[in-house]
Amino acid sequence: MVCFFSDVIGLLSVVIEQKEVTKNGSPLNMISFELDDLSGNKLRCTLWENFTVEMCSIIDKSCNESVIFVIQFAKMKSWRGAMGISNTMFNTRIFINNYDIPEVLAFRERYLCSS
């Protein structure tokens, strides 16, 4: 399997599922969701372990607020014929509604203008 690493920015559109799975005999927490870009394209994302806890906390606090994600060093791969991203074990960084990042401000402004 060939994997590529990329930075991704998008708006949380839907949480697909959150569950515990077993891999190599060990339980792992995971959450799957979709991010929308400014063109309406959807990207399936899966986060594992500590990122799952962080993601659930943010969703609980967001209360109908737009949630903009920046995911650095996302692992891009094909799963069951569809392209998606997930976190890596050590390198991935996630920024949520971090308006100190100029790209997040630009994304938010363009999103607000388009809706």
N, C-alpha and C positions, 0 to 999 in steps of 0.2 A: 504494500500500500504506500503510495506517495503522499506525503503531507507537505503543505506549504504553510508559512507563518505570515500573518498580516495584521495590520491595525484596522479596526472596524469602528464606525460610529453609526448609531441608529436610535430610533425611538421604539421603546417597548410597546408592542401592539397586543400581544396575547401570551399568557402563560399556558403552555400546552399540558405539561404534567410535572408533578414533583413526586418522587418515589425513592425507595431504597432498593438497590439491586445488589446481587451477589456476583462478585468477580474473583475468580481464583479462591473461592471459599471465604472471602471477606465481604462484609456488607459495606456498600458505598452509597452516599446520598447523591442524588442528581436532580437537576431541574432543567426542563426544556422550555424554550420560549421563542418567540419571533421578534426580530427587530425590523422596522421599516426604514428605508432610506428616503430621501426627498423625492425620488421618482416613483415611490410606491412599491418598489421591489421589496420582497420579504426574504429574510435570511434566518434559517433555523439555527438556534444556539443551544448548546448543552453545557452546563456548568456542573462541576463535580466538587464534592466534599465541602471545604470551608467556603468556597464561592457560593454554594447552595444556601448556606446559612446567611451569608451577607445579602444575597439576592432576596431571600424571603423577608428579611428585616426591612429592606428598602421598600419592597412591595407593600408590606403592612403599613409603613409610614407614609406612603405616597398619596393615598386618599384622592384619587381622580386627578392628581397632578401628572403632567407629562414627565416620563422618565427617560432621559437621554443617556445612553451607554457609550463609553469609549472603551474598547477592549484592545489592549496592546498585546502583541505576540500571540494572537489567537491562532489555534491550529485549524487550518482549513482542510476538510477532507470530504470525500464522497461516502455517504452511508445510505444503503438501499436505493441507489440511483439519484440521490439528491445531494447537492452541495450544502454543507453546514460548517459550523465552527464549534470548537470547544476549547476549554482552557488546557494549558500544559501543566505539568506537576509543579514546576518551579519558576517559570519565566513570565507567565501571564499576569498582567496588571489590569484591573478594572477600575474605571472612574465613572461615577454615577452622579449626574446633574452637577458636575464640577465646572462652574462658570468661570473659573480662573483659567481654563483652557480656551484659547481663542477660537479653536475649531468648534467647540461646544456652543459658544455664543453665536457664531456664524450659523451653525446648524439650526439653533433655536430660532433665530431671527428669520431665516429662510422658511422654516416650518410654519411659524406664525403667519408669515406673509402668504403662504400657499393655502392655508386653511380658512 
